[in-house]
Amino acid sequence: MRSRHVHRWRLLTWLILGFNLAMLLWLVIALDAAEDDNTCVGDLCQGANDPGSSIGTWLVVLVWLTGIALLGAAWLITHHTERPGRRPRRGWHR
């Protein structure tokens, strides 16, 4: 039997997931573009001939970490804890 309760995530949670997927895609594209130039053989030769690709990769990682830190802080600040409902009053009306 399936539960009818569907977990609804907040909009900011979906934004964080979308941001992470977009940054992962950007990182894969950046790394793929850096490896398209096959004029050298060996990692040392490629790194020495194209330092801009490694700088670009680190820039993508820096943007990713900065963005996730800001979005994570916003998520934590706007997080609403569930408040318990009103307690039933004690007395003769039980």
C-alpha positions in Angstrom: 0.0 0.0 0.0 1.4 3.3 -1.0 1.4 6.3 1.2 -0.6 9.2 0.0 1.7 11.7 1.7 3.9 13.3 -0.9 6.9 15.1 0.4 6.9 18.6 -0.9 10.2 20.3 -1.0 10.6 24.0 -0.7 11.4 26.1 -3.8 14.8 27.0 -2.4 15.6 23.2 -2.2 14.8 22.8 -5.8 16.9 25.9 -6.6 19.9 24.4 -4.8 19.5 21.1 -6.7 19.2 22.8 -10.0 22.2 25.0 -9.3 24.3 21.9 -8.4 23.2 20.2 -11.6 24.0 23.3 -13.7 27.4 23.7 -12.2 28.2 20.0 -12.6 27.3 20.3 -16.3 29.4 23.5 -16.7 32.3 21.7 -15.0 32.1 18.7 -17.4 31.8 21.0 -20.4 34.8 23.1 -19.2 36.9 20.0 -18.6 35.9 18.5 -22.0 36.8 21.7 -23.8 40.2 21.8 -22.0 41.0 18.3 -23.3 40.1 18.9 -27.0 43.6 20.2 -27.8 45.6 17.0 -28.3 48.8 18.5 -29.6 50.8 17.2 -26.5 51.2 13.8 -25.0 51.2 13.6 -21.2 49.6 15.6 -18.5 52.6 17.7 -17.8 52.9 18.9 -21.4 49.2 19.7 -21.6 49.3 21.6 -18.3 52.3 23.6 -19.4 50.9 24.5 -22.8 47.4 25.5 -21.6 47.4 27.0 -18.1 44.1 28.8 -18.9 42.1 25.6 -18.9 43.2 24.7 -15.3 42.5 28.3 -14.2 39.1 28.2 -15.8 38.3 24.9 -14.1 39.3 26.3 -10.7 37.2 29.4 -11.5 34.1 27.1 -12.1 34.8 25.3 -8.8 35.2 28.6 -7.0 31.9 29.9 -8.4 30.2 26.6 -7.5 31.4 26.7 -3.9 30.5 30.3 -3.4 27.1 29.8 -4.9 26.3 26.7 -2.8 27.5 28.5 0.4 25.2 31.5 -0.3 22.3 29.3 -1.2 22.9 27.0 1.8 23.0 30.0 4.1 19.7 31.3 2.6 18.2 27.8 3.0 19.1 27.6 6.6 18.0 31.2 7.4 14.6 30.7 5.8 14.0 27.2 7.2 10.8 27.1 9.1 10.6 24.5 11.9 7.4 22.7 12.3 5.5 24.0 15.3 3.4 21.6 17.2 -0.3 22.2 17.2 -2.1 23.8 20.0 -2.2 21.7 23.1 -5.6 20.6 24.3 -6.6 22.5 27.3 -6.8 20.6 30.5 -9.9 20.8 32.6 -13.5 19.8 32.9 -14.2 19.8 29.1 -12.1 16.8 28.3 
